[in-house]
């Protein structure tokens, strides 16, 4: 797995097209950029999720976002912009990241 240092350049939470979740964009030290999405569910208005699946998926993305805010010492998603990150790549695709808590 490859790693690249960078910063969060954009952070949004809510509905994006058919998805509900967290959408992050990173600017990387090598001059490039990439994105990461943590999606709670596909199409929130879809009514055929099995027994509680819709609520469970929404709670997963909310818990992920809450933990990320805590790590980043932020109160709002908009405060994530500018936070330093280590972005993880596999086959040139962003597969994850971590907040560099040691430099906050």
SEFIZA-3560 file (N, C-alpha, C; in Angstrom, 3 decimals):
REM SEFIZA-3560
<numar><xx>0.836</xx><yy>-1.173</yy><zz>0.000</zz><atom>N</atom></numar>
<numar><xx>0.000</xx><yy>0.000</yy><zz>0.000</zz><atom>CA</atom></numar>
<numar><xx>0.887</xx><yy>1.245</yy><zz>0.000</zz><atom>C</atom></numar>
<numar><xx>0.559</xx><yy>2.171</yy><zz>-0.855</zz><atom>N</atom></numar>
<numar><xx>1.298</xx><yy>3.427</yy><zz>-0.954</zz><atom>CA</atom></numar>
<numar><xx>0.636</xx><yy>4.483</yy><zz>-0.081</zz><atom>C</atom></numar>
<numar><xx>1.438</xx><yy>5.439</yy><zz>0.378</zz><atom>N</atom></numar>
<numar><xx>0.933</xx><yy>6.518</yy><zz>1.227</zz><atom>CA</atom></numar>
<numar><xx>1.430</xx><yy>7.848</yy><zz>0.685</zz><atom>C</atom></numar>
<numar><xx>0.613</xx><yy>8.868</yy><zz>0.836</zz><atom>N</atom></numar>
<numar><xx>0.963</xx><yy>10.211</yy><zz>0.398</zz><atom>CA</atom></numar>
<numar><xx>0.425</xx><yy>11.201</yy><zz>1.423</zz><atom>C</atom></numar>
<numar><xx>1.234</xx><yy>12.192</yy><zz>1.781</zz><atom>N</atom></numar>
<numar><xx>0.796</xx><yy>13.216</yy><zz>2.719</zz><atom>CA</atom></numar>
<numar><xx>0.033</xx><yy>14.306</yy><zz>1.982</zz><atom>C</atom></numar>
<numar><xx>-0.922</xx><yy>14.903</yy><zz>2.671</zz><atom>N</atom></numar>
<numar><xx>-1.698</xx><yy>15.978</yy><zz>2.070</zz><atom>CA</atom></numar>
<numar><xx>-2.574</xx><yy>16.661</yy><zz>3.101</zz><atom>C</atom></numar>
<numar><xx>-3.574</xx><yy>17.376</yy><zz>2.603</zz><atom>N</atom></numar>
<numar><xx>-4.536</xx><yy>18.071</yy><zz>3.456</zz><atom>CA</atom></numar>
<numar><xx>-5.930</xx><yy>17.882</yy><zz>2.886</zz><atom>C</atom></numar>
<numar><xx>-6.913</xx><yy>17.992</yy><zz>3.745</zz><atom>N</atom></numar>
<numar><xx>-8.302</xx><yy>17.946</yy><zz>3.283</zz><atom>CA</atom></numar>
<numar><xx>-8.606</xx><yy>19.291</yy><zz>2.634</zz><atom>C</atom></numar>
<numar><xx>-9.027</xx><yy>19.249</yy><zz>1.379</zz><atom>N</atom></numar>
<numar><xx>-9.308</xx><yy>20.489</yy><zz>0.657</zz><atom>CA</atom></numar>
<numar><xx>-10.797</xx><yy>20.793</yy><zz>0.582</zz><atom>C</atom></numar>
<numar><xx>-11.633</xx><yy>19.790</yy><zz>0.799</zz><atom>N</atom></numar>
<numar><xx>-13.079</xx><yy>19.972</yy><zz>0.749</zz><atom>CA</atom></numar>
<numar><xx>-13.722</xx><yy>18.902</yy><zz>1.624</zz><atom>C</atom></numar>
<numar><xx>-14.754</xx><yy>19.295</yy><zz>2.373</zz><atom>N</atom></numar>
<numar><xx>-15.459</xx><yy>18.349</yy><zz>3.247</zz><atom>CA</atom></numar>
<numar><xx>-16.944</xx><yy>18.687</yy><zz>3.246</zz><atom>C</atom></numar>
<numar><xx>-17.771</xx><yy>17.721</yy><zz>2.865</zz><atom>N</atom></numar>
<numar><xx>-19.215</xx><yy>17.931</yy><zz>2.835</zz><atom>CA</atom></numar>
<numar><xx>-19.915</xx><yy>16.714</yy><zz>3.419</zz><atom>C</atom></numar>
<numar><xx>-21.013</xx><yy>16.962</yy><zz>4.119</zz><atom>N</atom></numar>
<numar><xx>-21.814</xx><yy>15.889</yy><zz>4.692</zz><atom>CA</atom></numar>
<numar><xx>-23.264</xx><yy>16.127</yy><zz>4.302</zz><atom>C</atom></numar>
<numar><xx>-23.918</xx><yy>15.078</yy><zz>3.838</zz><atom>N</atom></numar>
<numar><xx>-25.331</xx><yy>15.198</yy><zz>3.480</zz><atom>CA</atom></numar>
<numar><xx>-25.638</xx><yy>14.398</yy><zz>2.236</zz><atom>C</atom></numar>
<numar><xx>-26.635</xx><yy>14.858</yy><zz>1.495</zz><atom>N</atom></numar>
<numar><xx>-27.041</xx><yy>14.180</yy><zz>0.267</zz><atom>CA</atom></numar>
<numar><xx>-26.217</xx><yy>14.695</yy><zz>-0.908</zz><atom>C</atom></numar>
<numar><xx>-25.614</xx><yy>13.770</yy><zz>-1.620</zz><atom>N</atom></numar>
<numar><xx>-24.882</xx><yy>14.084</yy><zz>-2.844</zz><atom>CA</atom></numar>
<numar><xx>-25.430</xx><yy>13.147</yy><zz>-3.912</zz><atom>C</atom></numar>
<numar><xx>-26.158</xx><yy>13.718</yy><zz>-4.859</zz><atom>N</atom></numar>
<numar><xx>-26.846</xx><yy>12.935</yy><zz>-5.886</zz><atom>CA</atom></numar>
<numar><xx>-27.726</xx><yy>11.885</yy><zz>-5.215</zz><atom>C</atom></numar>
<numar><xx>-27.426</xx><yy>10.615</yy><zz>-5.392</zz><atom>N</atom></numar>
<numar><xx>-28.251</xx><yy>9.557</yy><zz>-4.822</zz><atom>CA</atom></numar>
<numar><xx>-27.698</xx><yy>9.030</yy><zz>-3.502</zz><atom>C</atom></numar>
<numar><xx>-26.642</xx><yy>9.626</yy><zz>-3.010</zz><atom>N</atom></numar>
<numar><xx>-25.977</xx><yy>9.108</yy><zz>-1.822</zz><atom>CA</atom></numar>
<numar><xx>-26.150</xx><yy>10.033</yy><zz>-0.627</zz><atom>C</atom></numar>
<numar><xx>-26.145</xx><yy>9.436</yy><zz>0.544</zz><atom>N</atom></numar>
<numar><xx>-26.104</xx><yy>10.161</yy><zz>1.806</zz><atom>CA</atom></numar>
<numar><xx>-24.790</xx><yy>9.794</yy><zz>2.468</zz><atom>C</atom></numar>
<numar><xx>-24.014</xx><yy>10.768</yy><zz>2.875</zz><atom>N</atom></numar>
<numar><xx>-22.766</xx><yy>10.426</yy><zz>3.526</zz><atom>CA</atom></numar>
<numar><xx>-21.794</xx><yy>11.573</yy><zz>3.610</zz><atom>C</atom></numar>
<numar><xx>-20.526</xx><yy>11.207</yy><zz>3.760</zz><atom>N</atom></numar>
<numar><xx>-19.431</xx><yy>12.151</yy><zz>3.912</zz><atom>CA</atom></numar>
<numar><xx>-18.578</xx><yy>12.111</yy><zz>2.651</zz><atom>C</atom></numar>
<numar><xx>-18.317</xx><yy>13.275</yy><zz>2.092</zz><atom>N</atom></numar>
<numar><xx>-17.514</xx><yy>13.388</yy><zz>0.876</zz><atom>CA</atom></numar>
<numar><xx>-16.312</xx><yy>14.275</yy><zz>1.185</zz><atom>C</atom></numar>
<numar><xx>-15.112</xx><yy>13.693</yy><zz>1.079</zz><atom>N</atom></numar>
<numar><xx>-13.876</xx><yy>14.436</yy><zz>1.338</zz><atom>CA</atom></numar>
<numar><xx>-13.032</xx><yy>14.491</yy><zz>0.079</zz><atom>C</atom></numar>
<numar><xx>-12.349</xx><yy>15.595</yy><zz>-0.121</zz><atom>N</atom></numar>
<numar><xx>-11.381</xx><yy>15.757</yy><zz>-1.209</zz><atom>CA</atom></numar>
<numar><xx>-10.054</xx><yy>16.127</yy><zz>-0.572</zz><atom>C</atom></numar>
<numar><xx>-8.971</xx><yy>15.561</yy><zz>-1.129</zz><atom>N</atom></numar>
<numar><xx>-7.636</xx><yy>15.795</yy><zz>-0.588</zz><atom>CA</atom></numar>
<numar><xx>-6.760</xx><yy>16.472</yy><zz>-1.630</zz><atom>C</atom></numar>
<numar><xx>-5.938</xx><yy>17.418</yy><zz>-1.191</zz><atom>N</atom></numar>
<numar><xx>-4.850</xx><yy>17.931</yy><zz>-2.014</zz><atom>CA</atom></numar>
<numar><xx>-3.589</xx><yy>17.277</yy><zz>-1.474</zz><atom>C</atom></numar>
<numar><xx>-2.807</xx><yy>16.706</yy><zz>-2.365</zz><atom>N</atom></numar>
<numar><xx>-1.653</xx><yy>15.912</yy><zz>-1.961</zz><atom>CA</atom></numar>
<numar><xx>-0.358</xx><yy>16.671</yy><zz>-2.153</zz><atom>C</atom></numar>
<numar><xx>0.655</xx><yy>16.259</yy><zz>-1.416</zz><atom>N</atom></numar>
<numar><xx>1.961</xx><yy>16.901</yy><zz>-1.475</zz><atom>CA</atom></numar>
<numar><xx>2.639</xx><yy>16.786</yy><zz>-2.820</zz><atom>C</atom></numar>
<numar><xx>2.244</xx><yy>15.795</yy><zz>-3.623</zz><atom>N</atom></numar>
<numar><xx>2.846</xx><yy>15.624</yy><zz>-4.948</zz><atom>CA</atom></numar>
<numar><xx>2.162</xx><yy>16.487</yy><zz>-6.001</zz><atom>C</atom></numar>
<numar><xx>1.246</xx><yy>17.359</yy><zz>-5.583</zz><atom>N</atom></numar>
<numar><xx>0.548</xx><yy>18.238</yy><zz>-6.512</zz><atom>CA</atom></numar>
<numar><xx>-0.749</xx><yy>17.656</yy><zz>-7.036</zz><atom>C</atom></numar>
<numar><xx>-1.025</xx><yy>16.416</yy><zz>-6.728</zz><atom>N</atom></numar>
<numar><xx>-2.253</xx><yy>15.764</yy><zz>-7.184</zz><atom>CA</atom></numar>
<numar><xx>-3.379</xx><yy>15.918</yy><zz>-6.184</zz><atom>C</atom></numar>
<numar><xx>-4.435</xx><yy>15.200</yy><zz>-6.445</zz><atom>N</atom></numar>
<numar><xx>-5.584</xx><yy>15.224</yy><zz>-5.562</zz><atom>CA</atom></numar>
<numar><xx>-6.397</xx><yy>13.955</yy><zz>-5.726</zz><atom>C</atom></numar>
<numar><xx>-7.275</xx><yy>13.704</yy><zz>-4.789</zz><atom>N</atom></numar>
<numar><xx>-8.152</xx><yy>12.541</yy><zz>-4.866</zz><atom>CA</atom></numar>
<numar><xx>-9.310</xx><yy>12.758</yy><zz>-3.918</zz><atom>C</atom></numar>
<numar><xx>-10.248</xx><yy>11.836</yy><zz>-3.938</zz><atom>N</atom></numar>
<numar><xx>-11.416</xx><yy>11.951</yy><zz>-3.087</zz><atom>CA</atom></numar>
<numar><xx>-11.686</xx><yy>10.677</yy><zz>-2.319</zz><atom>C</atom></numar>
<numar><xx>-12.496</xx><yy>10.810</yy><zz>-1.283</zz><atom>N</atom></numar>
<numar><xx>-12.900</xx><yy>9.674</yy><zz>-0.452</zz><atom>CA</atom></numar>
<numar><xx>-14.347</xx><yy>9.891</yy><zz>-0.061</zz><atom>C</atom></numar>
<numar><xx>-15.173</xx><yy>8.864</yy><zz>-0.213</zz><atom>N</atom></numar>
<numar><xx>-16.564</xx><yy>8.954</yy><zz>0.202</zz><atom>CA</atom></numar>
<numar><xx>-16.883</xx><yy>7.848</yy><zz>1.188</zz><atom>C</atom></numar>
<numar><xx>-17.545</xx><yy>8.220</yy><zz>2.243</zz><atom>N</atom></numar>
<numar><xx>-18.093</xx><yy>7.252</yy><zz>3.192</zz><atom>CA</atom></numar>
<numar><xx>-19.599</xx><yy>7.354</yy><zz>3.024</zz><atom>C</atom></numar>
<numar><xx>-20.171</xx><yy>6.356</yy><zz>2.351</zz><atom>N</atom></numar>
<numar><xx>-21.581</xx><yy>6.417</yy><zz>1.996</zz><atom>CA</atom></numar>
<numar><xx>-22.413</xx><yy>5.618</yy><zz>2.980</zz><atom>C</atom></numar>
<numar><xx>-23.466</xx><yy>6.244</yy><zz>3.482</zz><atom>N</atom></numar>
<numar><xx>-24.350</xx><yy>5.580</yy><zz>4.418</zz><atom>CA</atom></numar>
<numar><xx>-25.320</xx><yy>4.643</yy><zz>3.728</zz><atom>C</atom></numar>
<numar><xx>-25.815</xx><yy>5.028</yy><zz>2.595</zz><atom>N</atom></numar>
<numar><xx>-26.758</xx><yy>4.191</yy><zz>1.870</zz><atom>CA</atom></numar>
<numar><xx>-26.949</xx><yy>4.757</yy><zz>0.474</zz><atom>C</atom></numar>
<numar><xx>-27.461</xx><yy>3.939</yy><zz>-0.383</zz><atom>N</atom></numar>
<numar><xx>-27.761</xx><yy>4.378</yy><zz>-1.741</zz><atom>CA</atom></numar>
<numar><xx>-29.214</xx><yy>4.814</yy><zz>-1.788</zz><atom>C</atom></numar>
<numar><xx>-29.464</xx><yy>5.981</yy><zz>-2.315</zz><atom>N</atom></numar>
<numar><xx>-30.797</xx><yy>6.524</yy><zz>-2.509</zz><atom>CA</atom></numar>
<numar><xx>-31.642</xx><yy>6.445</yy><zz>-1.233</zz><atom>C</atom></numar>
<numar><xx>-31.556</xx><yy>7.431</yy><zz>-0.356</zz><atom>N</atom></numar>
<numar><xx>-32.289</xx><yy>7.414</yy><zz>0.907</zz><atom>CA</atom></numar>
<numar><xx>-33.801</xx><yy>7.263</yy><zz>0.768</zz><atom>C</atom></numar>
<numar><xx>-34.373</xx><yy>7.599</yy><zz>-0.382</zz><atom>N</atom></numar>
<numar><xx>-35.825</xx><yy>7.474</yy><zz>-0.542</zz><atom>CA</atom></numar>
<numar><xx>-36.252</xx><yy>6.070</yy><zz>-0.988</zz><atom>C</atom></numar>
<numar><xx>-35.271</xx><yy>5.201</yy><zz>-1.258</zz><atom>N</atom></numar>
<numar><xx>-35.588</xx><yy>3.818</yy><zz>-1.657</zz><atom>CA</atom></numar>
<numar><xx>-36.236</xx><yy>3.105</yy><zz>-0.484</zz><atom>C</atom></numar>
<numar><xx>-37.391</xx><yy>2.491</yy><zz>-0.691</zz><atom>N</atom></numar>
<numar><xx>-38.201</xx><yy>1.953</yy><zz>0.401</zz><atom>CA</atom></numar>
<numar><xx>-38.030</xx><yy>0.458</yy><zz>0.629</zz><atom>C</atom></numar>
<numar><xx>-37.143</xx><yy>-0.201</yy><zz>-0.089</zz><atom>N</atom></numar>
<numar><xx>-37.082</xx><yy>-1.655</yy><zz>-0.019</zz><atom>CA</atom></numar>
<numar><xx>-35.842</xx><yy>-2.185</yy><zz>0.707</zz><atom>C</atom></numar>
<numar><xx>-35.318</xx><yy>-1.417</yy><zz>1.653</zz><atom>N</atom></numar>
<numar><xx>-34.222</xx><yy>-1.923</yy><zz>2.463</zz><atom>CA</atom></numar>
<numar><xx>-34.773</xx><yy>-2.956</yy><zz>3.445</zz><atom>C</atom></numar>
<numar><xx>-34.018</xx><yy>-3.997</yy><zz>3.692</zz><atom>N</atom></numar>
<numar><xx>-34.455</xx><yy>-5.054</yy><zz>4.618</zz><atom>CA</atom></numar>
<numar><xx>-34.378</xx><yy>-4.564</yy><zz>6.056</zz><atom>C</atom></numar>
<numar><xx>-35.321</xx><yy>-4.995</yy><zz>6.879</zz><atom>N</atom></numar>
<numar><xx>-35.434</xx><yy>-4.733</yy><zz>8.307</zz><atom>CA</atom></numar>
<numar><xx>-34.366</xx><yy>-3.903</yy><zz>8.982</zz><atom>C</atom></numar>
<numar><xx>-34.470</xx><yy>-2.620</yy><zz>8.957</zz><atom>N</atom></numar>
<numar><xx>-33.551</xx><yy>-1.749</yy><zz>9.665</zz><atom>CA</atom></numar>
<numar><xx>-32.240</xx><yy>-1.458</yy><zz>8.945</zz><atom>C</atom></numar>
<numar><xx>-32.056</xx><yy>-2.008</yy><zz>7.742</zz><atom>N</atom></numar>
<numar><xx>-30.799</xx><yy>-1.811</yy><zz>7.017</zz><atom>CA</atom></numar>
<numar><xx>-30.559</xx><yy>-0.334</yy><zz>6.712</zz><atom>C</atom></numar>
<numar><xx>-31.610</xx><yy>0.373</yy><zz>6.351</zz><atom>N</atom></numar>
<numar><xx>-31.474</xx><yy>1.791</yy><zz>6.013</zz><atom>CA</atom></numar>
<numar><xx>-30.967</xx><yy>2.581</yy><zz>7.225</zz><atom>C</atom></numar>
<numar><xx>-31.562</xx><yy>2.358</yy><zz>8.374</zz><atom>N</atom></numar>
<numar><xx>-31.138</xx><yy>3.054</yy><zz>9.596</zz><atom>CA</atom></numar>
<numar><xx>-29.721</xx><yy>2.658</yy><zz>9.988</zz><atom>C</atom></numar>
<numar><xx>-29.404</xx><yy>1.380</yy><zz>9.879</zz><atom>N</atom></numar>
<numar><xx>-28.074</xx><yy>0.894</yy><zz>10.243</zz><atom>CA</atom></numar>
<numar><xx>-26.997</xx><yy>1.539</yy><zz>9.382</zz><atom>C</atom></numar>
<numar><xx>-27.231</xx><yy>1.613</yy><zz>8.073</zz><atom>N</atom></numar>
<numar><xx>-26.248</xx><yy>2.220</yy><zz>7.165</zz><atom>CA</atom></numar>
<numar><xx>-26.077</xx><yy>3.706</yy><zz>7.469</zz><atom>C</atom></numar>
<numar><xx>-27.164</xx><yy>4.395</yy><zz>7.765</zz><atom>N</atom></numar>
<numar><xx>-27.074</xx><yy>5.816</yy><zz>8.100</zz><atom>CA</atom></numar>
<numar><xx>-26.285</xx><yy>6.011</yy><zz>9.398</zz><atom>C</atom></numar>
<numar><xx>-26.535</xx><yy>5.170</yy><zz>10.395</zz><atom>N</atom></numar>
<numar><xx>-25.814</xx><yy>5.275</yy><zz>11.661</zz><atom>CA</atom></numar>
<numar><xx>-24.330</xx><yy>4.991</yy><zz>11.486</zz><atom>C</atom></numar>
<numar><xx>-23.972</xx><yy>4.073</yy><zz>10.603</zz><atom>N</atom></numar>
<numar><xx>-22.558</xx><yy>3.769</yy><zz>10.357</zz><atom>CA</atom></numar>
<numar><xx>-21.807</xx><yy>5.002</yy><zz>9.868</zz><atom>C</atom></numar>
<numar><xx>-22.389</xx><yy>5.724</yy><zz>8.920</zz><atom>N</atom></numar>
<numar><xx>-21.695</xx><yy>6.904</yy><zz>8.390</zz><atom>CA</atom></numar>
<numar><xx>-21.689</xx><yy>8.032</yy><zz>9.416</zz><atom>C</atom></numar>
<numar><xx>-22.725</xx><yy>8.133</yy><zz>10.225</zz><atom>N</atom></numar>
<numar><xx>-22.749</xx><yy>9.152</yy><zz>11.280</zz><atom>CA</atom></numar>
<numar><xx>-21.684</xx><yy>8.854</yy><zz>12.330</zz><atom>C</atom></numar>
<numar><xx>-21.559</xx><yy>7.593</yy><zz>12.733</zz><atom>N</atom></numar>
<numar><xx>-20.516</xx><yy>7.212</yy><zz>13.698</zz><atom>CA</atom></numar>
<numar><xx>-19.125</xx><yy>7.456</yy><zz>13.136</zz><atom>C</atom></numar>
<numar><xx>-18.904</xx><yy>7.117</yy><zz>11.855</zz><atom>N</atom></numar>
<numar><xx>-17.615</xx><yy>7.353</yy><zz>11.208</zz><atom>CA</atom></numar>
<numar><xx>-17.284</xx><yy>8.844</yy><zz>11.245</zz><atom>C</atom></numar>
<numar><xx>-18.266</xx><yy>9.678</yy><zz>10.907</zz><atom>N</atom></numar>
<numar><xx>-18.053</xx><yy>11.124</yy><zz>10.864</zz><atom>CA</atom></numar>
<numar><xx>-17.789</xx><yy>11.671</yy><zz>12.261</zz><atom>C</atom></numar>
<numar><xx>-18.540</xx><yy>11.216</yy><zz>13.261</zz><atom>N</atom></numar>
<numar><xx>-18.341</xx><yy>11.674</yy><zz>14.634</zz><atom>CA</atom></numar>
<numar><xx>-16.930</xx><yy>11.333</yy><zz>15.121</zz><atom>C</atom></numar>
<numar><xx>-16.472</xx><yy>10.118</yy><zz>14.848</zz><atom>N</atom></numar>
<numar><xx>-15.123</xx><yy>9.714</yy><zz>15.261</zz><atom>CA</atom></numar>
<numar><xx>-14.047</xx><yy>10.509</yy><zz>14.530</zz><atom>C</atom></numar>
<numar><xx>-14.269</xx><yy>10.780</yy><zz>13.252</zz><atom>N</atom></numar>
<numar><xx>-13.325</xx><yy>11.574</yy><zz>12.474</zz><atom>CA</atom></numar>
<numar><xx>-13.220</xx><yy>12.995</yy><zz>13.041</zz><atom>C</atom></numar>
<numar><xx>-14.345</xx><yy>13.594</yy><zz>13.375</zz><atom>N</atom></numar>
<numar><xx>-14.337</xx><yy>14.937</yy><zz>13.954</zz><atom>CA</atom></numar>
<numar><xx>-13.578</xx><yy>14.954</yy><zz>15.287</zz><atom>C</atom></numar>
<numar><xx>-13.778</xx><yy>13.926</yy><zz>16.081</zz><atom>N</atom></numar>
<numar><xx>-13.081</xx><yy>13.839</yy><zz>17.365</zz><atom>CA</atom></numar>
<numar><xx>-11.575</xx><yy>13.751</yy><zz>17.155</zz><atom>C</atom></numar>
<numar><xx>-11.139</xx><yy>12.884</yy><zz>16.228</zz><atom>N</atom></numar>
<numar><xx>-9.704</xx><yy>12.754</yy><zz>15.929</zz><atom>CA</atom></numar>
<numar><xx>-9.114</xx><yy>14.071</yy><zz>15.447</zz><atom>C</atom></numar>
<numar><xx>-9.871</xx><yy>14.778</yy><zz>14.629</zz><atom>N</atom></numar>
<numar><xx>-9.388</xx><yy>16.020</yy><zz>14.022</zz><atom>CA</atom></numar>
<numar><xx>-9.546</xx><yy>17.229</yy><zz>14.943</zz><atom>C</atom></numar>
<numar><xx>-10.099</xx><yy>17.008</yy><zz>16.131</zz><atom>N</atom></numar>
<numar><xx>-10.350</xx><yy>18.094</yy><zz>17.086</zz><atom>CA</atom></numar>
<numar><xx>-11.196</xx><yy>19.187</yy><zz>16.434</zz><atom>C</atom></numar>
<numar><xx>-12.267</xx><yy>18.744</yy><zz>15.774</zz><atom>N</atom></numar>
<numar><xx>-13.173</xx><yy>19.656</yy><zz>15.078</zz><atom>CA</atom></numar>
<numar><xx>-14.596</xx><yy>19.435</yy><zz>15.584</zz><atom>C</atom></numar>
<numar><xx>-15.402</xx><yy>20.474</yy><zz>15.502</zz><atom>N</atom></numar>
<numar><xx>-16.801</xx><yy>20.384</yy><zz>15.904</zz><atom>CA</atom></numar>
<numar><xx>-17.738</xx><yy>20.275</yy><zz>14.706</zz><atom>C</atom></numar>
<numar><xx>-17.300</xx><yy>20.727</yy><zz>13.544</zz><atom>N</atom></numar>
<numar><xx>-18.126</xx><yy>20.749</yy><zz>12.346</zz><atom>CA</atom></numar>
<numar><xx>-17.355</xx><yy>20.138</yy><zz>11.181</zz><atom>C</atom></numar>
<numar><xx>-18.066</xx><yy>19.568</yy><zz>10.253</zz><atom>N</atom></numar>
<numar><xx>-17.432</xx><yy>18.964</yy><zz>9.075</zz><atom>CA</atom></numar>
<numar><xx>-16.633</xx><yy>20.019</yy><zz>8.315</zz><atom>C</atom></numar>
<numar><xx>-17.138</xx><yy>21.227</yy><zz>8.241</zz><atom>N</atom></numar>
<numar><xx>-16.425</xx><yy>22.289</yy><zz>7.518</zz><atom>CA</atom></numar>
<numar><xx>-15.060</xx><yy>22.582</yy><zz>8.135</zz><atom>C</atom></numar>
<numar><xx>-14.878</xx><yy>22.286</yy><zz>9.424</zz><atom>N</atom></numar>
<numar><xx>-13.595</xx><yy>22.516</yy><zz>10.089</zz><atom>CA</atom></numar>
<numar><xx>-12.551</xx><yy>21.471</yy><zz>9.731</zz><atom>C</atom></numar>
<numar><xx>-12.932</xx><yy>20.432</yy><zz>8.989</zz><atom>N</atom></numar>
<numar><xx>-11.966</xx><yy>19.430</yy><zz>8.535</zz><atom>CA</atom></numar>
<numar><xx>-11.051</xx><yy>19.976</yy><zz>7.436</zz><atom>C</atom></numar>
<numar><xx>-11.528</xx><yy>20.973</yy><zz>6.707</zz><atom>N</atom></numar>
<numar><xx>-10.729</xx><yy>21.559</yy><zz>5.624</zz><atom>CA</atom></numar>
<numar><xx>-9.423</xx><yy>22.106</yy><zz>6.196</zz><atom>C</atom></numar>
<numar><xx>-8.323</xx><yy>21.700</yy><zz>5.580</zz><atom>N</atom></numar>
<numar><xx>-6.999</xx><yy>22.139</yy><zz>6.009</zz><atom>CA</atom></numar>
<numar><xx>-6.310</xx><yy>21.185</yy><zz>6.963</zz><atom>C</atom></numar>
<numar><xx>-7.030</xx><yy>20.186</yy><zz>7.472</zz><atom>N</atom></numar>
<numar><xx>-6.415</xx><yy>19.233</yy><zz>8.401</zz><atom>CA</atom></numar>
<numar><xx>-5.440</xx><yy>18.332</yy><zz>7.639</zz><atom>C</atom></numar>
<numar><xx>-4.272</xx><yy>18.052</yy><zz>8.245</zz><atom>N</atom></numar>
<numar><xx>-3.276</xx><yy>17.201</yy><zz>7.581</zz><atom>CA</atom></numar>
<numar><xx>-3.700</xx><yy>15.726</yy><zz>7.611</zz><atom>C</atom></numar>
<numar><xx>-3.440</xx><yy>15.034</yy><zz>6.514</zz><atom>N</atom></numar>
<numar><xx>-3.824</xx><yy>13.632</yy><zz>6.384</zz><atom>CA</atom></numar>
<numar><xx>-2.713</xx><yy>12.817</yy><zz>5.739</zz><atom>C</atom></numar>
<numar><xx>-2.796</xx><yy>11.518</yy><zz>5.964</zz><atom>N</atom></numar>
<numar><xx>-1.982</xx><yy>10.542</yy><zz>5.253</zz><atom>CA</atom></numar>
<numar><xx>-2.983</xx><yy>9.714</yy><zz>4.453</zz><atom>C</atom></numar>
<numar><xx>-2.904</xx><yy>9.803</yy><zz>3.137</zz><atom>N</atom></numar>
<numar><xx>-3.859</xx><yy>9.125</yy><zz>2.261</zz><atom>CA</atom></numar>
<numar><xx>-3.255</xx><yy>7.808</yy><zz>1.802</zz><atom>C</atom></numar>
<numar><xx>-4.047</xx><yy>6.750</yy><zz>1.839</zz><atom>N</atom></numar>
<numar><xx>-3.591</xx><yy>5.400</yy><zz>1.472</zz><atom>CA</atom></numar>
<numar><xx>-4.123</xx><yy>5.029</yy><zz>0.097</zz><atom>C</atom></numar>
<numar><xx>-3.219</xx><yy>4.496</yy><zz>-0.737</zz><atom>N</atom></numar>
<numar><xx>-3.567</xx><yy>4.107</yy><zz>-2.106</zz><atom>CA</atom></numar>
<numar><xx>-3.263</xx><yy>2.633</yy><zz>-2.341</zz><atom>C</atom></numar>
<numar><xx>-4.082</xx><yy>2.018</yy><zz>-3.163</zz><atom>N</atom></numar>
<numar><xx>-3.825</xx><yy>0.671</yy><zz>-3.653</zz><atom>CA</atom></numar>
<numar><xx>-4.192</xx><yy>0.677</yy><zz>-5.130</zz><atom>C</atom></numar>
<numar><xx>-3.239</xx><yy>0.310</yy><zz>-5.965</zz><atom>N</atom></numar>
<numar><xx>-3.443</xx><yy>0.343</yy><zz>-7.423</zz><atom>CA</atom></numar>
<numar><xx>-3.925</xx><yy>1.715</yy><zz>-7.888</zz><atom>C</atom></numar>
<numar><xx>-3.291</xx><yy>2.759</yy><zz>-7.372</zz><atom>N</atom></numar>
<numar><xx>-3.586</xx><yy>4.156</yy><zz>-7.715</zz><atom>CA</atom></numar>
<numar><xx>-4.991</xx><yy>4.604</yy><zz>-7.349</zz><atom>C</atom></numar>
<numar><xx>-5.674</xx><yy>3.890</yy><zz>-6.467</zz><atom>N</atom></numar>
<numar><xx>-7.006</xx><yy>4.280</yy><zz>-6.005</zz><atom>CA</atom></numar>
<numar><xx>-6.935</xx><yy>4.589</yy><zz>-4.518</zz><atom>C</atom></numar>
<numar><xx>-7.585</xx><yy>5.668</yy><zz>-4.112</zz><atom>N</atom></numar>
<numar><xx>-7.641</xx><yy>6.031</yy><zz>-2.693</zz><atom>CA</atom></numar>
<numar><xx>-8.507</xx><yy>5.007</yy><zz>-1.964</zz><atom>C</atom></numar>
<numar><xx>-7.910</xx><yy>4.335</yy><zz>-0.983</zz><atom>N</atom></numar>
<numar><xx>-8.645</xx><yy>3.307</yy><zz>-0.245</zz><atom>CA</atom></numar>
<numar><xx>-8.836</xx><yy>3.671</yy><zz>1.225</zz><atom>C</atom></numar>
<numar><xx>-8.278</xx><yy>4.794</yy><zz>1.636</zz><atom>N</atom></numar>
<numar><xx>-8.442</xx><yy>5.221</yy><zz>3.020</zz><atom>CA</atom></numar>
<numar><xx>-7.518</xx><yy>6.372</yy><zz>3.357</zz><atom>C</atom></numar>
<numar><xx>-7.599</xx><yy>6.796</yy><zz>4.591</zz><atom>N</atom></numar>
<numar><xx>-6.773</xx><yy>7.905</yy><zz>5.060</zz><atom>CA</atom></numar>
<numar><xx>-6.788</xx><yy>7.918</yy><zz>6.575</zz><atom>C</atom></numar>
<numar><xx>-5.909</xx><yy>8.711</yy><zz>7.131</zz><atom>N</atom></numar>
<numar><xx>-5.952</xx><yy>8.975</yy><zz>8.561</zz><atom>CA</atom></numar>
<numar><xx>-5.573</xx><yy>10.411</yy><zz>8.801</zz><atom>C</atom></numar>
<numar><xx>-6.178</xx><yy>10.989</yy><zz>9.818</zz><atom>N</atom></numar>
<numar><xx>-5.828</xx><yy>12.332</yy><zz>10.249</zz><atom>CA</atom></numar>
<numar><xx>-4.481</xx><yy>12.256</yy><zz>10.962</zz><atom>C</atom></numar>
<numar><xx>-3.578</xx><yy>13.157</yy><zz>10.646</zz><atom>N</atom></numar>
<numar><xx>-2.268</xx><yy>13.171</yy><zz>11.307</zz><atom>CA</atom></numar>
<numar><xx>-2.415</xx><yy>13.873</yy><zz>12.659</zz><atom>C</atom></numar>
<numar><xx>-2.943</xx><yy>13.137</yy><zz>13.621</zz><atom>N</atom></numar>
<numar><xx>-3.212</xx><yy>13.694</yy><zz>14.955</zz><atom>CA</atom></numar>
<numar><xx>-1.937</xx><yy>14.164</yy><zz>15.644</zz><atom>C</atom></numar>
<numar><xx>-0.800</xx><yy>13.573</yy><zz>15.288</zz><atom>N</atom></numar>
<numar><xx>0.446</xx><yy>13.946</yy><zz>15.938</zz><atom>CA</atom></numar>
<numar><xx>0.927</xx><yy>15.345</yy><zz>15.585</zz><atom>C</atom></numar>
<numar><xx>0.360</xx><yy>15.958</yy><zz>14.563</zz><atom>N</atom></numar>
<numar><xx>0.777</xx><yy>17.317</yy><zz>14.198</zz><atom>CA</atom></numar>
<numar><xx>-0.328</xx><yy>18.351</yy><zz>14.411</zz><atom>C</atom></numar>
<numar><xx>-1.439</xx><yy>17.930</yy><zz>15.002</zz><atom>N</atom></numar>
<numar><xx>-2.529</xx><yy>18.890</yy><zz>15.260</zz><atom>CA</atom></numar>
<numar><xx>-2.205</xx><yy>19.751</yy><zz>16.464</zz><atom>C</atom></numar>
//
